[in-house]
Amino acid sequence: MGIIQLKNISFKYDNQIKPIFDHVELEIDAKWKLGLIGRNGRGKTTLMKILQNQIEYEGKVETNLKFNYFPAKIKTPQETVQMVLMQITGRDYSNFWEVERELDQIGLPDEILEQTYASLSPGQQTKALLAAMFADQNSFQLIDEPTNHLDTAGRVLLAKYLKQKQGFIVISHDRYFLNQVIDHVISIDRAQISSFKGNYETWATERGNADERERSLNATLKKDIKKMEMATRQKQEWSRATEREKAGAADKGFVGHKAAKVMSKALNIRDRAEKKVADKKQLLKNVEIQDELQMNYQPYSGPQSNALITVRDVVLKRDGKQLNQPVKFELKTGDRIVLKGENGSGKSTLIAALLGQENLIAEGEAQLRNTIRVSYLPQDFDQLKGSLADFAAEKGIEVQNLFLMLRKLGFERTMFDYQIEQMSMGQKRKVALARSLCEEANLYIWDEPLNYLDVITREQIQNLVLNFKPTLLVVDHDREFVDKIGTQTINLKK
């Protein structure tokens, strides 16, 4: 198919001091199945915009390829699926069979073509747009977060579909999914952008080793600096003592000359020490995680036998429609229960019912102990706005604690002055998550906490839960995360 060459690429947004890309050089083989990995706000979607020539940048992108981008913009969602897919692919009835072939491979039935696009579930819309994209086999595909609206079964099916394809870059934060579909990684780090051969696991291992090497070198460098600074102080003190000696000396010129030479050496030593300090800062600037996350978890002090959540044969409803078969479970202190089920099986509805919306319960009983402190992280966080200081005050947490948590989650200090509505979806999610971690709580209820979060942050949250072992009720589709942190799984069945 060809290659893509990025030559001396630099770019920064108008309201930013530090550039997102600074003289980047990169070469991509168009046959690669690439995963684009990096912290939220580090420039993944921006790189895709540069490839499509949608923003002005310095440098040059050289390629003979045409790019397709997911998700495509839909101008007429009230049209039938067939008409929408014809519009975005530029096809007519004579060659639409190529789209139908892809729809079949991705698991969508022919009947959906006569439905309106707006009537499809978010997961079905994702699959339809991907099928339309891959019907064009002469383009290089740019796929931006295709797993966000897919349940576990949908992600498995999508991974199977993409494994048959080649020539794409995919942004996804689902580590298990990435391991299934990619054979190369583009990594956007704090100080550089680079490519690796292998899947997510290959990259994670290499990143861990590189971070460890930098930390080890940093520790050695600190020891050297300490020795140099001590030597500087000793030399400077010797020089001052010599100056005092000069006052009573017969040949003041000789002693003064001697003191000046010693002071000159001391200053040279100091300059070398300062250079080492600068080198140290340069060395550490690519390490992603330096401090572990903390959370304000307070185990419930009542009897361990007391359930914090009790669900007895609950059937849920929305808009008069029954969502699930009866479900029952108890959650006690130390339990970490994962709610699983297909999209629409009532996972978020059950959480809403536990938090007070009893009208969502058609049958059975759901109780949340009213003497406990709960930190609830909702799935919907899009509406967050205002300054971080105002947000902290509204939620009753110390703004400095919020800043500290966000720094550990990869926020640059310059972001603290932004309004939340100016932030990316991943950055907004981190603000909501940091708030939950700062709150004092006996129980955490998290509804899809990892949505939009980068793979590095997902590792951090996973390690945090394993370290603190909080009492937790969680819904999430990240297979690696829920498999590692859950002590019990409850399946909601339609």
Summary of the structure (lengths in Angstrom):
residues: 494
radius of gyration: 28.5
end to end distance: 45.0
largest distance: 107.8
contacts: 1529
relative contact order: 0.11
helix: 44%
strand: 22%
